[in-house]
Amino acid sequence: MSGFNPTPKSDNPYAAPLSAQAYNPNGPYGSGYPPHDSFPQQVPVIGILMMVQGGLELAMGLLLLVIAGFLPIAIAMDQRAAPGDPPVWIIGVVYGIFGLAISTIGILRMFAGYGAFRFRRRMFAIIANCLGFGTLLTCYCAPTALALGVYSLIVLLQPSVMHAFAQNVPAQSKGTRPQ
């Protein structure tokens, strides 16, 4: 094995390592030389977390749809309703809209997570995570949705991750996965 070190050390101990600096495709290592950092290794983890988060959001959306159908019936059966009360179907419509939106976001996030796990459709994963911020309104998975959204955007917008996804493009067109 040769003594070639792809990430040379800086003479300044307080400077950021050269691998942490911005990726320049026409930099000192030539064009197309991939940067060396750990962000591409985190993409499968993000894909798994997106699938889990999407499953939780799908469960919440389905629960809201069940409530949308059940709650107006339960309220209408109450004998204490006054003639001036607002119509009970409004509650069902609101819960139904929220349930449909959360379910759709959950399904999108699950598909985007599967694609990210296989290093495919990076932009779809970014869009699905941005849409996932809409689930913060339910407060059900707000902490995990916020953390996953920020974490995934930090990782998916890195130049080394863009390079890793770009390396998988020829394999996508052939239908095979790179070894």
C-alpha positions as CSV (number, residue, x, y, z in Angstrom):
1,M,0.0,0.0,0.0
2,S,1.3,3.4,-0.9
3,G,1.9,6.2,1.6
4,F,-0.5,8.6,-0.3
5,N,-2.6,10.5,2.2
6,P,-5.7,12.0,0.5
7,T,-6.4,14.4,3.4
8,P,-3.2,16.3,4.2
9,K,-2.8,18.0,7.5
10,S,-2.6,21.7,7.9
11,D,0.3,23.4,9.6
12,N,-2.1,25.4,11.7
13,P,-3.5,23.3,14.5
14,Y,-6.5,25.6,15.0
15,A,-7.6,25.5,11.4
16,A,-10.3,23.3,10.2
17,P,-9.1,20.1,8.5
18,L,-8.7,20.3,4.8
19,S,-11.5,17.6,4.4
20,A,-13.9,19.9,6.3
21,Q,-13.4,22.8,3.9
22,A,-15.7,23.4,1.0
23,Y,-15.4,20.9,-1.9
24,N,-13.9,22.5,-5.0
25,P,-14.2,20.2,-8.0
26,N,-11.2,21.9,-9.6
27,G,-9.2,21.9,-6.4
28,P,-5.7,20.7,-5.7
29,Y,-6.6,17.0,-6.2
30,G,-8.0,17.5,-9.8
31,S,-11.4,17.5,-11.1
32,G,-13.9,14.9,-10.0
33,Y,-11.9,13.9,-6.9
34,P,-14.4,13.2,-4.2
35,P,-14.0,14.9,-0.8
36,H,-13.3,12.7,2.2
37,D,-15.8,13.1,5.0
38,S,-18.4,10.9,6.8
39,F,-21.6,12.5,5.4
40,P,-22.2,9.9,2.6
41,Q,-22.0,7.2,5.3
42,Q,-24.9,8.9,7.1
43,V,-27.3,8.8,4.2
44,P,-28.5,5.1,4.8
45,V,-29.2,6.1,8.4
46,I,-31.2,9.0,7.2
47,G,-33.1,6.8,4.9
48,I,-34.0,4.4,7.7
49,L,-35.0,7.2,10.0
50,M,-37.2,8.7,7.2
51,M,-39.0,5.4,6.7
52,V,-39.6,5.1,10.5
53,Q,-40.8,8.7,10.8
54,G,-43.0,8.2,7.7
55,G,-44.6,5.1,9.3
56,L,-45.4,7.1,12.5
57,E,-46.8,9.9,10.5
58,L,-48.9,7.5,8.4
59,A,-50.3,5.9,11.6
60,M,-51.2,9.4,12.9
61,G,-52.9,10.4,9.7
62,L,-54.9,7.2,9.6
63,L,-55.9,7.7,13.3
64,L,-57.1,11.3,12.4
65,L,-59.1,9.9,9.5
66,V,-60.8,7.4,11.9
67,I,-61.5,10.2,14.3
68,A,-62.9,12.3,11.4
69,G,-65.5,9.6,10.7
70,F,-66.3,8.7,14.3
71,L,-66.3,12.0,16.2
72,P,-69.2,13.8,14.4
73,I,-71.4,10.7,14.9
74,A,-70.6,10.6,18.6
75,I,-71.3,14.3,19.0
76,A,-74.5,14.1,17.0
77,M,-75.7,11.3,19.3
78,D,-75.3,13.6,22.3
79,Q,-78.8,14.7,23.4
80,R,-77.6,17.9,24.9
81,A,-76.9,19.7,21.6
82,A,-78.5,23.1,21.5
83,P,-80.2,24.4,18.3
84,G,-77.7,27.3,17.9
85,D,-74.5,25.1,18.0
86,P,-72.3,24.9,14.9
87,P,-72.8,21.9,12.7
88,V,-70.8,18.9,13.8
89,W,-69.7,17.9,10.3
90,I,-67.1,20.8,10.4
91,I,-65.1,18.8,13.0
92,G,-65.1,15.8,10.6
93,V,-63.9,17.9,7.7
94,V,-61.1,19.5,9.7
95,Y,-59.9,16.1,11.1
96,G,-60.2,14.6,7.6
97,I,-58.1,17.3,5.9
98,F,-55.4,17.0,8.6
99,G,-55.5,13.2,8.4
100,L,-55.2,13.1,4.6
101,A,-52.4,15.6,4.6
102,I,-50.4,13.8,7.4
103,S,-51.0,10.4,5.7
104,T,-49.7,11.8,2.4
105,I,-46.6,13.3,4.0
106,G,-46.0,10.0,5.7
107,I,-46.2,8.0,2.5
108,L,-44.0,10.5,0.7
109,R,-41.4,10.4,3.4
110,M,-41.4,6.6,3.4
111,F,-40.8,6.4,-0.3
112,A,-38.1,9.1,-0.1
113,G,-36.4,7.3,2.7
114,Y,-36.2,4.1,0.7
115,G,-34.7,6.1,-2.2
116,A,-32.2,7.8,0.1
117,F,-31.3,4.4,1.6
118,R,-30.3,3.3,-1.9
119,F,-28.6,6.6,-2.8
120,R,-31.4,7.6,-5.3
121,R,-33.7,10.6,-5.6
122,R,-31.8,13.0,-3.4
123,M,-34.0,16.0,-4.4
124,F,-37.2,13.9,-3.6
125,A,-35.8,13.2,-0.1
126,I,-35.1,16.9,0.4
127,I,-38.6,17.9,-0.7
128,A,-40.2,15.1,1.4
129,N,-38.3,16.4,4.5
130,C,-39.3,20.0,3.9
131,L,-43.0,18.8,3.6
132,G,-42.5,16.9,6.8
133,F,-42.1,20.1,8.7
134,G,-45.9,20.4,8.1
135,T,-46.5,17.6,10.6
136,L,-45.2,19.8,13.3
137,L,-48.8,21.2,13.5
138,T,-50.1,17.9,15.0
139,C,-47.5,17.9,17.8
140,Y,-47.5,14.1,17.6
141,C,-44.0,13.6,16.2
142,A,-42.9,17.2,16.3
143,P,-39.6,16.7,18.1
144,T,-38.5,13.8,15.9
145,A,-39.9,15.5,12.7
146,L,-38.0,18.6,13.5
147,A,-34.7,16.8,14.4
148,L,-34.9,14.5,11.3
149,G,-35.7,17.4,9.0
150,V,-32.8,19.5,10.1
151,Y,-30.4,16.6,10.3
152,S,-31.3,15.3,6.8
153,L,-31.1,18.7,5.2
154,I,-27.6,19.2,6.7
155,V,-26.4,15.9,5.3
156,L,-28.2,15.9,2.0
157,L,-27.0,19.3,1.0
158,Q,-23.3,18.4,1.5
159,P,-21.1,18.4,-1.7
160,S,-19.8,14.9,-0.8
161,V,-23.3,13.6,-0.6
162,M,-24.2,15.2,-3.9
163,H,-21.2,13.5,-5.4
164,A,-22.2,10.1,-3.9
165,F,-25.7,10.4,-5.4
166,A,-24.2,11.4,-8.7
167,Q,-22.0,8.3,-8.7
168,N,-25.1,6.2,-8.5
169,V,-26.7,7.7,-11.6
170,P,-25.1,5.4,-14.1
171,A,-26.1,2.4,-12.0
172,Q,-29.7,3.6,-12.0
173,S,-29.9,3.7,-15.8
174,K,-28.6,0.2,-16.1
175,G,-30.8,-1.1,-13.3
176,T,-27.9,-2.4,-11.2
177,R,-26.5,-1.3,-8.0
178,P,-22.8,-0.3,-7.8
179,Q,-20.6,-2.6,-5.8
